[in-house]
Amino acid sequence: MHQNPLAYLVGLEGTALLRSFAGEHDRAFVEARIGEIRKLLDDETLAGADAAVDVDRVSTVDGYRIWSETYDGPNSAFDIDEPVVGDILDGIPEGVALDAACGTGRMTALLAGRGHRTVGVDSSADMLARARERVPGGEFRLGDLHRLPVADDAVDLVVCSLALTHVPELGPVIAEFARVLCPGGHLVISDIHPEWVARGSIPAVRLPDGRPARLDTYRHAVGDYLRAALAVGLQVRRCEEPGGRSAEPADPPRQPTTDMGPWEDWPWSLMDLVPEATAAANAGVPVEIIWHFQG
Ligand SMILES: C[S@@+](CC[C@H](N)C(=O)[O-])C[C@H]1O[C@@H](n2cnc3c(N)ncnc32)[C@H](O)[C@@H]1O
């Protein structure tokens, strides 16, 4: 992957301009954006050949080996899905619950707290080690979403949070969820919204030798989840797209910074260079998608 901060910034400006073309902003806004693009193109810090980086892709097993060390630090994605997933779980009776791609056991803990007998599966031994510490009463198994180490019809509930963005095709994995669910069982999914993946929401890690890398990540359209679930006989109970930011301009307006911040690890730090374009480009765009299906 080639990542160029100038491309990212011009992309934000361009997305804001597309929304202007759809009638969301006035002439002064359009002229401000075009003026800002000119300044960005003239900025020697951004134009230098070494401003851009070539980034390796890493498998989720290798990537989560690194990320497992800091994964449970503050993460705004957790604040977005937990209230909605929690609300869905409150309406589901206790039973045997599978936390598929359980990671460090964030959802397993929510399930155990609601009285479920929990089984967590993940392909990262490093993430699982943390889950075992977090939920000592849970059962955890190393395994892959495409071949869950769980018998047919064995669970009443499957939860899969923030993991399907790592699989290339949803169909085989959702079919696997349907296989392990008993008749009438529930499936609750949270995932990074395709609009947000398209804006560059791809987990970043530093390899042991210091090079920046990105985890294998795929963008699934909203309809892809639906088609995969309907194909295996699941019914939709609920769909939410939380996390959209307000379209209201900041008051007072946020002033652009000139510091690119640690963008090779955290591309969002670039947004502070063009705050008005960022607010317009991302206004109302959901960050996550959450589904409740039932067999
Ligand atoms: C962003 S973390 C989410 C962890 C946890 N579900 C949560 O919401 O905090 C993604 C997890 O998916 C796991 N994962 C990715 N692809 C997988 C696969 N094919 N099979 C099993 N686990 C997988 C990773 O190892 C990682 O623990």
Ligand as a Chemical Component Dictionary entry (heavy atoms), coordinates in Angstrom:
data_LIG
# 
_chem_comp.id                   LIG 
_chem_comp.type                 NON-POLYMER 
_chem_comp.pdbx_formal_charge   0 
_chem_comp.three_letter_code    LIG 
# 
loop_
_chem_comp_atom.comp_id 
_chem_comp_atom.atom_id 
_chem_comp_atom.alt_atom_id 
_chem_comp_atom.type_symbol 
_chem_comp_atom.charge 
_chem_comp_atom.model_Cartn_x 
_chem_comp_atom.model_Cartn_y 
_chem_comp_atom.model_Cartn_z 
_chem_comp_atom.pdbx_ordinal 
LIG C1  C1  C 0  -10.613 -5.750  16.161 1  
LIG S1  S1  S 1  -10.379 -7.283  16.949 2  
LIG C2  C2  C 0  -11.970 -7.495  17.738 3  
LIG C3  C3  C 0  -11.867 -8.296  18.995 4  
LIG C4  C4  C 0  -13.140 -8.325  19.806 5  
LIG N1  N1  N 0  -14.189 -9.022  19.099 6  
LIG C5  C5  C 0  -13.572 -6.905  20.126 7  
LIG O1  O1  O 0  -14.567 -6.447  19.566 8  
LIG O2  O2  O -1 -12.875 -6.241  20.908 9  
LIG C6  C6  C 0  -10.498 -8.465  15.633 10 
LIG C7  C7  C 0  -10.244 -9.882  16.082 11 
LIG O3  O3  O 0  -10.600 -10.757 15.030 12 
LIG C8  C8  C 0  -9.675  -11.828 15.034 13 
LIG N2  N2  N 0  -9.734  -12.446 13.704 14 
LIG C9  C9  C 0  -9.512  -11.850 12.523 15 
LIG N3  N3  N 0  -9.683  -12.722 11.533 16 
LIG C10 C10 C 0  -10.024 -13.908 12.096 17 
LIG C11 C11 C 0  -10.323 -15.185 11.589 18 
LIG N4  N4  N 0  -10.334 -15.448 10.278 19 
LIG N5  N5  N 0  -10.644 -16.162 12.458 20 
LIG C12 C12 C 0  -10.647 -15.924 13.800 21 
LIG N6  N6  N 0  -10.345 -14.728 14.347 22 
LIG C13 C13 C 0  -10.053 -13.728 13.490 23 
LIG C14 C14 C 0  -8.360  -11.175 15.371 24 
LIG O4  O4  O 0  -7.398  -12.112 15.808 25 
LIG C15 C15 C 0  -8.790  -10.173 16.430 26 
LIG O5  O5  O 0  -8.693  -10.713 17.707 27 
# 
loop_
_chem_comp_bond.comp_id 
_chem_comp_bond.atom_id_1 
_chem_comp_bond.atom_id_2 
_chem_comp_bond.value_order 
_chem_comp_bond.pdbx_ordinal 
LIG C1  S1  SING 1  
LIG S1  C2  SING 2  
LIG S1  C6  SING 3  
LIG C2  C3  SING 4  
LIG C3  C4  SING 5  
LIG C4  N1  SING 6  
LIG C4  C5  SING 7  
LIG C5  O1  DOUB 8  
LIG C5  O2  SING 9  
LIG C6  C7  SING 10 
LIG C7  O3  SING 11 
LIG C7  C15 SING 12 
LIG O3  C8  SING 13 
LIG C8  N2  SING 14 
LIG C8  C14 SING 15 
LIG N2  C9  SING 16 
LIG N2  C13 SING 17 
LIG C9  N3  DOUB 18 
LIG N3  C10 SING 19 
LIG C10 C11 SING 20 
LIG C10 C13 DOUB 21 
LIG C11 N4  SING 22 
LIG C11 N5  DOUB 23 
LIG N5  C12 SING 24 
LIG C12 N6  DOUB 25 
LIG N6  C13 SING 26 
LIG C14 O4  SING 27 
LIG C14 C15 SING 28 
LIG C15 O5  SING 29 
# 
